[in-house]
């Protein structure tokens, strides 16, 4: 079984590399596309928090704009 950091890389950084969009996709950085989740638990410590959004999801940002939750 893969650890949480490896699973998150496979879902974010690795696809960006495959698409030739490193630095634009799969990262939180100036100039990158800002689609991300805000959780109240660290998925690097327990990846299963992503299976329970009703418990852990605090906010969703799409293209840098808040679309769900509070900032």
Backbone torsions as a table, in degrees:
resi	resn	phi	psi	omega
1	UNK	NA	139.4	-179.1
2	UNK	-80.3	148.2	176.7
3	UNK	-78.7	165.4	-176.0
4	UNK	-58.2	-46.7	179.2
5	UNK	-59.1	-38.8	178.8
6	UNK	-65.7	-43.0	178.7
7	UNK	-61.6	-42.4	179.3
8	UNK	-66.4	-38.2	175.6
9	UNK	-62.7	-40.8	179.7
10	UNK	-65.0	-24.9	-179.2
11	UNK	-94.2	-12.4	-173.5
12	UNK	-127.2	-72.1	-173.4
13	UNK	-68.0	-45.7	-176.9
14	UNK	-61.6	-45.3	176.4
15	UNK	-62.0	-36.2	177.3
16	UNK	-60.6	-42.2	177.3
17	UNK	-62.5	-44.9	-178.9
18	UNK	-62.4	-31.9	179.9
19	UNK	-88.7	-1.1	-178.1
20	UNK	68.7	29.8	-176.6
21	UNK	-120.1	30.8	177.5
22	UNK	-57.3	139.8	-179.2
23	UNK	84.3	-15.0	178.5
24	UNK	-107.6	-44.9	178.9
25	UNK	-111.7	152.1	172.9
26	UNK	78.8	9.1	179.6
27	UNK	-138.9	158.7	169.6
28	UNK	-109.0	105.6	-175.1
29	UNK	-160.1	156.5	175.9
30	UNK	-55.5	132.9	178.9
31	UNK	86.5	-9.6	179.2
32	UNK	-82.4	159.1	174.6
33	UNK	-71.5	127.1	-171.7
34	UNK	-100.0	76.5	171.1
35	UNK	-111.5	112.8	-178.4
36	UNK	-157.1	165.4	179.3
37	UNK	-109.0	149.4	171.0
38	UNK	-114.1	121.0	-177.7
39	UNK	-116.0	155.7	176.7
40	UNK	-99.0	11.7	170.0
41	UNK	-136.2	153.8	-176.7
42	UNK	-85.9	113.9	179.6
43	UNK	-68.6	-14.3	174.5
44	UNK	-72.0	-25.3	177.5
45	UNK	-89.9	-31.0	-178.7
46	UNK	-152.7	96.9	-175.4
47	UNK	-62.6	-21.5	-177.1
48	UNK	-69.0	-10.0	175.3
49	UNK	-60.0	-25.5	178.7
50	UNK	-72.2	-18.1	177.6
51	UNK	-81.1	-11.4	-174.1
52	UNK	-128.3	63.1	-177.5
53	UNK	-60.3	-29.5	179.7
54	UNK	-63.7	-21.8	179.1
55	UNK	-98.2	-36.0	-167.5
56	UNK	-115.9	-18.9	-177.0
57	UNK	-76.5	123.6	-179.4
58	UNK	-103.6	-35.5	-177.9
59	UNK	-159.8	155.1	175.8
60	UNK	-127.5	129.4	175.5
61	UNK	-114.1	132.7	177.6
62	UNK	-125.6	122.9	-178.0
63	UNK	52.4	38.8	176.3
64	UNK	80.2	1.0	-178.6
65	UNK	-112.0	137.8	177.7
66	UNK	-67.4	123.7	179.5
67	UNK	-116.0	-12.9	177.0
68	UNK	-156.7	137.9	175.3
69	UNK	93.8	-162.7	-178.8
70	UNK	-123.6	144.1	178.7
71	UNK	-91.5	NA	NA
